[in-house]
Amino acid sequence: MLRRLYDWTMSLAEHRHALWALAAVSFIEASVFPIPPDVLMIPMILAAPHRAWLIALVATLASVLGGVLGYGIGAFFFESLGQPILESLGKADSMEAFNSRFNGVGFWAVLIAGITPFPFKVITIMSGWTAMPLATFVVTSVIARAFRFFVVAALLRTFGAPVREFIERRLGLVFTLFVLLLAGGFFLVKYL
């Protein structure tokens, strides 16, 4: 089953509309969607390493634009949209305490969440809710998301063939590690 899913993802990554799919996933992941764009970005770069920089650029730009949507949700629609999203992630009870802490470290929160597997949507919504200056949010998001996606692109472009061979030989292990990282990100959201 994993082999078929991997082969399907690789074929999707080679599809002529793959960049549009990546842009859509990157955009909605930054505001509401729980699956990170890396799920599509990594196979796309492995399938076409010569397009690594373009793929990273699309993921970065779409993610920052999606982050602005998340900021807008927090700023203008927190009660109707933002709060239910944060409640589904287990953050409803700690919103007030987080608000006061967040205002003191907002720049660093956006930077760290933009680089790490921490769900970026939590920070985008909280940035709008706490009224972080939009310019600070956008500049920090560009730095963080570009760093994350371009480092992944550089590593995969440089070590692509061995990485692809490793993934294909140890698909079960790679899948298990990915699920553990994803679950760890959700665990961090719930208990931070």
C-alpha positions, 0 to 999 in steps of 0.5 A: 500500500505504501509503495502505491501511495509513494508511486502515486505521489511521485507521479503527481509530483511530475504532473504538469499542474503539480506547481499549482497543486503545491501552491494551493496546499502551501496557501491553505496550510498556512491558514487552515489545512493540517498537512504541510506542503513538504508532503508534495514539495519533497517528491516534486524536487526528487522527481525534478531536481532541476526545478528545485528553486522554482518549487521552493519559490512557489511554496514560499510565496503561496505560504506567505500569502496563505499566512496573510489570510491566516493573519486576516482570520485572526484580525477580522474573523477570530470569533467565527473562524479563528477560534474554532480552528484553534479549539480544534488544535487544543489551544482555546484554553490558553489563548489569553496567556498566549496573547500576552506572551506572544506580543513580547516575542511575536517576531521570534514566534513567527520565525520559529514556526515558519522554519520548524514543523510547528503548525504555521497556521497557529502563528498566522492566526495569533499574529492577526489576533494579537495585532502584530504589525502586518509588515513585521509579520510578512517580512518575518514570514518571508524570511522563515518560509524561504529559509525552510523551503530553500534549505529543503530544496538545496538538500534535495537538489544536492543529495537527491538521487541518494535520498530518493534511493534511501526513501525507496529502499526504506519506505516504511521507515521513512513513512513512520518517521514522517508520521512521528514528526507530524504527530510531534508537531500536533503534540507541541501545539496542544501542550505549548 
